């Protein structure tokens, strides 16, 4: 029932101001929706996607589930992003520190970090366990979690790995994500088409954290990168005033 769902969602732990690490409320609230949706009781597993995600082929439940109750979980190290000088300088170091903060709070001692940027399946039992055995014992709300570190997928992923609630079934990303203009242009210059990408992925993401400067670019829309320099600078300044961390 959509009315019941709306009532449930309206009762979520939303923010109404810009008080969490300077990140705009809309971005924080969509993170809260992902983390708290399990409390509606509508499903045992649910796949989270972001607004800049584009499906490029048909898909089915077997793409997301190992068996009837155990989801595949996107758990990778993203070593190629650490190698890229631009990404490392602008995003990697701060992201790594904030992910370490989650590991510290949860008590994960491992040096390697396995998580994802977006678009993975959440299991209700894992999220319930996170709330009952971690959040409630420390009197933490969902807003409090994001104040510690604004990475909703990693709160889930690290708790998944530290608990024994469900068996961990790791997989590579469901979506091919382009974190920068350079990554996107590199694929296009190689002549890689959406049909090529669909052999390995169910969709693509042109990360809106950078692509909104060019008018939210689509995969075949690389001409948008030729927009006038002054307009791009203006958009960049606007974004820097209030922008979330990279995914």
N, C-alpha and C positions, 0 to 999 in steps of 0.2 A: 504494500500500500504506500503510494508516494507521499500521502499526507503524514503517515506515521513516520516515514523516513525523514521528511523535512523537520518534523517535531524532534526526532532524535538528534539530527545534525545541529539544529539550533541550540541544543543543550550542551554542545561540545565546549571544550575549554579554550574558547577563542580569545584573541587579544583585540583590543580596540584602539591601540595607539602604536607608536613607533619605538617601543621601549625595549625590544629584544635585539641587542647588538646592532642597533641602527637599521635593522631590516624591516621593510614595510610590512604592515599587518597582513596584507593579502598573501604574501609569500609564507609568512609564519603560519597563518591559518590553514593553508592547504597542506602544510606538513602535519598539523594537528589532525586534520581530517583523515589522513592516511594512517596515523598512529592510533586514532581513537575509533575508527570505523567499526572495528571488531565488536564494540560494545552495543551495536545495533542488533546483534544476534542474527543477522540475515544470512551469514555464510560461515563456513569453517576455514576457507582460504579465499583470498582476493588478490587480484593482480593490480598493482598501482602503476598508473602512467601519468606523465606530465603533459601539459598542453602543447608543447612543441614536438610531441611524438606523432609520427605518421606511419600507419600500417601500409605495407607494400605487397603483402600476399595474404592468402587465406591461412588460417591457423585453427588449431583445435585444442582441446583440453590436454592432450598428450604433449603439447609443446611446453606446458607449464607444470604438469604433475608427473612425478615418478610413479606413484600409484594412487589409489583412491583418496588417501589421506596425507600423503607426503609430497610437498611441493619441491620443485627444483629451486635452488637459491643461487642468485648471481653473486659469486664470491671470487674476486680477482685482485691482483696486486697493482695493476695499471703501471707496470714498469716502463712502458713506452712513453707515458706522460711524464714520468720523472726524468727521462732522457731529454725530452724537448726543452731547450733553454728558455723559450718564451713562457711555456706553461709552468715550468719549474719556478721561474722568477715571479710570475704574477699570481699563481694559484697553489702550486704544490706544497710549498713550505707551510703556509698558513693552514691549509687543509689538513696536512699531516699532523700539525700540532693539535688541532681541534679533534681529530680522530683519536689521537693519543689520550686526550682528555676523557673521551668516552671509555676507552680501554682501562684507564686508571680508575674511574668511578666504579666500573663493573668489576674490576679486579682481574683483567686479562693480562697475563705476564708475557705472552708470546711477542717476539720482536716483529714478526711479519704481520702485515695488515691485510686481511681479506674482507673486502666489502664491495659496494657498487655505488655508482652515481645516481641511479634511478631505475625505474621500471623492473621491479621484481615482485615475487609473490609473497604476501604476508600470511602467516599461519596464525589463526586465532589463539591456539593453545600457547604459542610462544609469547604473543602479546599479553595474554592474560597472566602468564607467569612473570613477565617483566613488571607488570603493574603490581601483582600481589607480593612478589618476593623481593622487589627492588624499590619501586616507587612508593608503595604504601609504607614500607618499613622506614623509609627516609622522609615521609610526608612530602613527596615530590609530585607536582602536577606535570602535565605534558608541556606546559609553558616553561616549567623549571628545567626539564630535560633540554629544551632548545636554548635556554639561557646558558647552559653548560657547553653545549655544542649544537649548532643548528643543522644537523645532518640526520634526518629522520630515518633514512634507510640504514645508516650505520648503527643507530641505537638498536634497531631490530636485528641486524646481522651479527653484531657482537654478542647480544644476548642469546641468539640462536646458537652461536658457537660455544658459549660458556655454559649453557644449560644442556640438559639431556631430555628436553621436552619432546622433540621430534628428531628423527634421524636427519643429519645434514647431507643433502644431495646437491653438491655444487655443480654449477654450469657456467658457461660463458654468457655474456650479455645477450638478451633477446633482440635488442635494438643496436644498430650501428650508430654510435654517437660521434658527432663532429664537435670537438671542444673549441675549435678556432677556425677562422677563415682559411688559414694555411692548410689545415687538414682537409677541409672541404675542396679547396682548389686542387690539392694534390690528387685526390680521387678523380676529379673531373678531367684533369690533364692526362691521367692514365687511361682515360676512356672507359672507366668503370660505370656501368649503368645501374639503374634501380633493379633491373632484372638480374644482373650479376650479384648485387648485394642480397637479393631475395633468396639466393641459394644457401645463405648462411644465417640470415636474420629475417625476422618477421616485420621489421620496420626500421626507420631511420629517425634520427634527431639532429636537427641543426640547432645547436644550443642557443636558446633565445637570449641568454645572458650576454652574448656578443652580437648575435644576428639582428637583434632589434635595432641596432645602430644603422643597419642597412635595409630596414623594412621587413624583418622577419623572413629571411631567405628560405626558399624551398630548394630541394636537392638540385633540380635542373635550372635554377635561377641564379647562376653565378654572375650574370651581368649586373646584378644589384650591387656587387662590390665596386662598381665603377661610379657610384654616386659621388657627387661633388664633395671635395675634401672639407669645406667649411660646414656643410650640413652634417657630415660624420662627426666632426669635432663638437658641434653643438649637441648632437645626440649623446656623445660620449660624456660631456659635462653633465647633462641631465641625469645620465645613468649613474655617474659617480656620486651624485648628491644622495641618492637613495637606491641602492642596488643590493641584492642578496649575494652571498658567496656563490662561487661556481659549484655546479653539481658534482 
